[in-house]
């Protein structure tokens, strides 16, 4: 099958070996299979209550798409918050910060600053010219800067989350949304809706402005360079991406499969290990 639009710049592996990367996040589990520098298989599913079982199935899906089996992979590197629950088939683990840095760096033309926003956390990473982590900041204490915040907004307003970003950019004056954590967010949104002074689009705009305020604060703590990438589910939200580009005065790089960057980085670490062992 054809490769996915992002690939590693390194050469092929010995005997055209395939390697895997597995990223168990709080909300979703992702897998990537890499061969000869190309992504040839992927899988993604909700993590659910049995992360180890789900991880096996997602990796099996990626391997099948690549025309191989999990048992045939030369190495599998695991990452993500659930890496402690990773199945025995994972050869080793690497932190999600390092994997997101390396994956984004290679998939997005050597970017140096990365924003990755997951279901339960938001991280900003600065890396060097080789994709190695130089600095990072992580917001995991309050979900007001995460994908869960946006899910709660969509649930309360009863709109598909896929429409949230585009509708937030329609010309309505943004409603003032306090930067509440999601525990109190629903009460704030319901109050605005009952008051009738703001449209649903205006409330969406206010919610997006609020979350962007938090993200800009995080980015400011590590600094932003012109080579800037956004990954994770948030990268598919045009309302957030547009606001960040305007607030930070940079153009954001977004890979074709932004949710796979952690798994892609893990697969790159696996490939590096196999190539090192193959050297005479």
C-alpha positions in Angstrom: 0.0 0.0 0.0 1.1 3.6 -0.3 2.9 5.3 2.5 1.3 7.9 4.7 2.2 11.5 4.0 4.9 11.7 6.7 8.0 9.6 6.9 11.4 9.4 8.6 14.4 10.9 6.7 16.7 8.0 7.6 17.5 5.1 5.4 15.9 1.6 5.5 16.2 -1.0 8.2 18.3 -4.1 7.8 16.5 -6.7 5.7 13.6 -4.3 5.3 12.5 -5.0 8.9 9.4 -3.3 10.1 9.1 -1.7 13.6 6.2 -0.4 15.6 5.3 2.5 17.9 2.5 2.3 20.4 1.0 5.3 22.2 -1.5 4.7 25.0 -3.1 8.0 25.9 -5.7 8.8 28.5 -8.4 9.0 25.8 -7.1 7.1 22.8 -4.5 4.5 21.8 -2.5 4.9 18.6 -0.1 2.6 16.7 2.2 3.1 13.8 4.3 0.6 11.8 7.3 1.9 10.0 9.5 0.2 7.3 12.3 1.8 5.3 11.5 5.2 6.7 7.8 5.0 5.6 4.7 4.7 7.7 2.9 1.7 6.2 0.3 1.0 8.8 -1.6 2.7 11.6 -4.3 2.0 14.1 -6.3 4.2 16.5 -9.1 3.5 19.0 -10.4 4.8 22.3 -8.3 3.5 25.2 -11.3 2.3 27.3 -11.1 0.5 30.6 -8.8 -2.3 29.4 -5.8 -0.4 27.9 -3.6 -3.5 27.5 -6.2 -5.4 25.5 -7.0 -2.3 23.4 -3.2 -1.7 22.8 -2.8 -5.2 21.4 -5.8 -4.8 19.0 -4.6 -1.4 17.8 -1.1 -2.7 17.1 -2.5 -5.7 15.3 -4.6 -3.4 13.1 -1.5 -1.4 12.2 0.5 -4.5 11.5 -2.2 -6.0 9.3 -2.5 -2.8 7.3 1.3 -3.0 6.8 1.0 -6.6 5.5 2.8 -8.1 8.5 2.1 -9.4 12.0 2.9 -8.0 15.5 5.2 -11.0 16.1 7.2 -10.1 12.9 8.0 -6.6 14.0 11.7 -6.2 14.8 11.0 -3.9 17.8 8.1 -2.2 19.4 8.5 1.0 21.5 5.7 2.1 23.8 4.9 5.6 25.1 2.1 7.6 26.6 0.5 7.8 30.0 -0.5 4.2 29.8 3.0 2.9 29.0 3.1 1.2 32.4 0.2 -0.9 31.2 1.8 -1.8 27.9 1.7 -5.5 26.9 4.8 -7.7 27.0 5.1 -7.4 23.2 6.7 -3.9 23.7 10.4 -4.2 23.8 10.9 -0.9 25.6 9.3 2.4 26.5 10.1 6.1 26.0 8.5 9.1 27.5 5.7 10.8 25.6 7.6 14.1 25.6 10.5 12.6 23.8 8.3 10.7 21.3 6.2 13.8 20.5 9.3 15.9 20.0 10.9 13.4 17.6 7.8 12.5 15.7 6.7 16.1 15.1 10.3 17.1 14.3 10.5 14.6 11.5 6.9 14.9 10.2 6.8 18.7 10.1 10.0 19.7 8.4 12.3 20.1 11.4 10.0 22.1 13.6 11.5 23.3 16.9 8.4 24.2 19.0 5.6 21.8 19.4 2.1 22.1 21.0 0.4 18.7 21.7 -3.0 18.8 23.2 -4.5 15.6 24.4 -7.7 14.6 26.1 -6.3 15.2 29.6 -3.2 17.3 29.2 -1.5 20.0 27.2 2.2 20.1 26.6 4.6 22.5 24.9 8.0 21.2 23.8 11.0 22.9 22.4 13.5 20.7 20.7 16.9 21.1 19.1 18.0 20.6 15.4 17.9 16.8 15.9 14.5 16.6 17.5 15.8 16.1 21.0 13.9 17.7 23.9 15.5 21.0 25.0 12.7 22.3 27.3 9.0 21.5 28.0 6.1 22.5 30.1 3.1 20.4 30.9 -0.4 21.3 32.1 -2.0 18.3 33.6 -3.5 19.7 36.8 -6.6 21.2 35.2 -8.5 20.0 32.2 -9.4 23.6 31.1 -6.5 23.4 28.7 -7.3 20.1 27.2 -9.5 18.3 24.7 -11.8 17.2 27.5 -12.7 20.9 28.0 -13.8 21.2 24.3 -15.7 17.9 24.6 -17.6 19.3 27.5 -18.5 22.5 25.5 -19.8 20.4 22.6 -21.8 18.1 24.9 -23.4 21.1 26.7 -24.3 22.9 23.5 -25.4 19.6 21.9 -23.4 20.1 18.7 -20.9 17.6 17.1 -17.4 18.3 18.3 -16.3 18.3 14.7 -18.3 21.5 14.0 -17.0 23.4 17.1 -13.9 25.0 15.5 -15.5 26.2 12.3 -18.6 27.5 14.1 -16.5 29.4 16.6 -15.0 31.5 13.7 -18.4 32.8 12.4 -18.9 36.5 13.0 -20.5 36.5 16.4 -19.1 38.6 19.2 -17.4 36.1 21.6 -19.3 35.5 24.9 -17.2 36.1 28.0 -16.3 32.7 29.3 -14.5 32.5 32.7 -11.6 30.1 32.7 -13.4 27.6 34.9 -12.3 24.0 35.0 -14.8 21.7 33.3 -16.4 20.8 36.6 -17.9 24.3 36.6 -17.9 25.0 32.9 -21.3 23.4 32.2 -23.0 25.7 34.8 -21.4 28.7 33.1 -22.5 27.6 29.6 -26.1 26.8 30.7 -26.3 30.3 32.4 -25.3 32.0 29.2 -27.7 30.0 27.1 -30.6 30.7 29.5 -29.8 34.4 29.5 -30.4 34.4 25.8 -27.9 37.3 25.2 -25.4 35.2 23.2 -25.8 32.8 20.4 -24.4 29.3 20.5 -21.6 30.4 18.0 -20.7 33.3 20.3 -20.4 30.9 23.3 -18.2 28.6 21.2 -16.0 31.6 20.3 -15.7 32.5 23.9 -14.8 29.0 25.0 -12.1 28.8 22.2 -10.7 32.2 23.3 -10.6 31.0 26.9 -8.7 27.8 26.0 -6.3 29.7 23.7 -5.5 32.1 26.6 -4.3 29.1 28.6 -2.3 27.7 25.7 -0.6 31.0 25.0 0.5 31.2 28.6 2.1 27.7 28.4 3.8 28.5 25.1 5.3 31.7 26.6 7.0 29.7 29.3 9.2 27.8 26.8 9.2 30.3 24.0 8.0 29.9 20.4 10.2 29.7 17.3 9.0 30.3 13.8 9.1 26.5 13.1 5.9 25.7 15.2 3.8 22.5 15.0 0.5 21.5 16.5 -0.4 17.9 17.1 -3.0 15.8 18.8 -6.8 16.1 18.3 -6.7 19.8 18.8 -4.8 20.2 15.5 -8.0 19.3 13.7 -9.9 22.2 15.3 -9.6 25.1 12.9 -11.0 27.5 15.5 -8.1 26.8 17.9 -5.4 26.7 15.2 -6.5 30.0 13.7 -6.6 31.8 17.0 -3.2 30.4 18.0 -1.6 31.5 14.7 -2.9 35.0 15.2 -2.0 35.3 18.8 1.5 33.8 18.4 2.1 35.5 15.0 3.4 32.2 13.5 2.1 29.7 10.9 1.5 26.3 12.4 2.7 23.1 10.8 0.1 20.3 11.1 0.9 16.8 10.0 -1.7 14.9 7.9 -2.3 12.5 10.9 -1.7 14.8 13.9 -2.9 12.3 16.5 -0.3 9.8 15.5 2.8 11.9 16.3 3.5 10.2 19.6 3.3 6.7 18.1 5.3 7.9 15.1 8.1 9.1 17.4 8.0 5.8 19.3 8.4 3.9 16.0 11.4 6.2 15.1 13.0 5.3 18.4 12.5 1.6 17.6 14.0 2.1 14.1 17.0 3.8 15.6 17.6 1.0 18.0 17.4 -1.7 15.3 19.8 0.2 13.0 22.3 0.7 15.8 22.3 -3.0 16.6 22.8 -3.8 12.9 26.0 -1.8 12.6 29.2 -3.8 12.5 
